[in-house]
Amino acid sequence: MSVAIFSQDATLARMLLLEARRCGLQEVPPAQARVWLLDLDHLPTLPREGGALLQIGFSAHPEEVKNSTRSGLYAILELPFSARELDAILQQRELLPAARLLREGGELWLAGKKLHFSKIENRILSLLYENRHRTVAVAEIEAVLGENAKKSNAAAVYLYRLRRKLETDGIARIRTRRGAGYQWIGE
């Protein structure tokens, strides 16, 4: 899904882009974007050509936004906002699949429900997620678990538990690479 950010405040534009990326949106030129994120407190002029399928405004004081500015907006979110709020709007408009995994802070959300993990499961999940561009060796996972993991099947047990929690919607998010290790494929 494509997004264009409209803000004259560089810091806010960067924050909006990071939150949009958490929701699976990729920045493109405004004429090609399906979603426009508009900073209503520092609104630049909008391009005349093109037009987004969905326009969402952001303001530190949404109650003070003028009615003329509100026209054409699907929603106005108050700053600071949560990636979950943006994700919910995109799912409501059916621009994103309902069963998506959203990582926000130290929490993981799947289809709008918070997932709970043990400390060790969270460490393994973080290792896989942060190294999603490559296969994580079993030895790396065992290093997270400690010395006794090499003598038992603890890594396999924790990965089994993680998979069960993550696959409640039937979508696999961890791939086994026989003889090599495991890879995060959740996105």
N, C-alpha and C positions, 0 to 999 in steps of 0.2 A: 504494500500500500504506500502511496506517495504523499508527501506533505511539503508545504511551503510555510515558512515562518515569516511573519511581518512584525517587526519591532525595530525601533530606533535605539533601544537600549541593548547593547551588545551582550551584557551579562544575562539579561532576561531571555534574549534570543537563544543563547547557548543552553540555558536551563530548559527552555521549551523544547529545543532539539533533543536534549538528552532524555527527557520524559517521553517524547514521541518515539525515540529509538527503543526505549524499554517496551513500548506497546507494539513494536514491529514496524514502525513507519520509517521510510527512507526519504531524505530531503532531495527534492528535485526543483527545477525552475518553476515559478508560480503558474505559468501557462499549462504545465503538464501535471500539476498536483491535483489529487482528488480531494485532499483535505487542506484547508488553510487554517493556521493558528494565528490569531490576531491579538496583539498586545493593545488593548483599548486605552491604556494610560499613555502610551507613546506611539500612537497609530501613524504610520507613514501612509502616503497615498498608495492606493491599491492599483494594480495594473488594470487597464481597460480590457485587454484581450484575455480570453480564457475565463475561467470561473470554476471554482471548486464545487464538487458535489456536496461538500459539507464545510461550513465555516463555523469555527468555535472561537469565541472571544475570551480573553483573560484580563482581569482587572483586580487591583488591590482593594478597590471599593466598587463592587459591581452595582450596588444600589444607586450610585451616583452617575452611572453611565446613561447618557441621553437616549431617549427613545429613537431618535434618528440614527444613532449608531447601532442600536439593537436590530434594526431591520436587516433581514437576510441572515442573521446569526441563528444557528440551531440551538446553541447554549452559550452561557457565560459562566465561566468557572472563576472562583475567587482565588487570588494568589496568596500564599503558596497553595498549590493544589497537589493532589496525589495522582500518581500514574494510574492508580485503580479507577479514579474518576474519569480520566480520559479514556481508558480502556473500556469502561462500562458504556460510555457514549458511542464509541466505535462499534461495540458489539450490538448495542441497541439498534443502530442504523444498519446492522448486518454488513459492515465493512470489514469485520474481522471474524474469524471463526469463534464460536462460543466457548469451545474447550481449548483455551490457550493457557500456556504457562507464563505467568508474569512474575518477575523477580523484582521486589521493591525493598530496598534496604536489606535487612537480614531475613526477610520473610519471602515465602513463595506462595503464590496464589494460582490456583487452577480453576478456571471457569468461575471466578468470583468467590471461591472458597479457600480459606487459609489452610495450608498444609502444615502439619506438625512433624518435626523430626527430632531424634535424639541428637546429642552433641556430636557423636561420632558420625551418624548419618549425615549431619549437616556439614561436617568437615570433608567427608568423601564427596558429597554433592558439590560443595564449593570447589574442590580439586578438579572434578570432572567439568564443571561449568566454566571455570577460569581457563581451562586448557581444552576448550571445546573444538579448537582448530586442529587438534591432534589426538592420537590414541594415547591414553594414560596406561602405563605399564602396571601390572599387578604389584610389582615391587614398590611402586610409588604409593599405591593404596595401602599396602602392608606397612609402609613407613608411617603413614598417618595413624594406623591402628596400634603400632608399638611392636615390641620384640616378640610377644607370644603369637602374633598373627601368622608368622611364617610356619609355626609348628601346628597350626590348626587351619580350619577352613573359614575363619572369621571374615575374611574379605568377601568370600562367596555369600556368606550369610547376610552380611550388611548390604551387599548389592542386591540380593534377592528382596530384602525388606524395602530398599529404596525403590526398586522397580514396581513392587506391589503398590506402594503409596502413590507413585507417579503415573501409573497406568490405569487409574480408576476410570478413565474415559476410553480405554482401549487403544491408546496411542503409545507406542514404545518411545522412550526418551533416552535410553541408554542402550548402546549397541555393544555386543560382545565381538571382539576381534580375536578369533582363536589363535592362541599362541603369542598374541601381542598385548592384549589388555582390553580396556573398555573406552568407549567414546560417547560423549554427550551429543545427542542428535535431536534435542528437544525443541529446536526452533525451525 
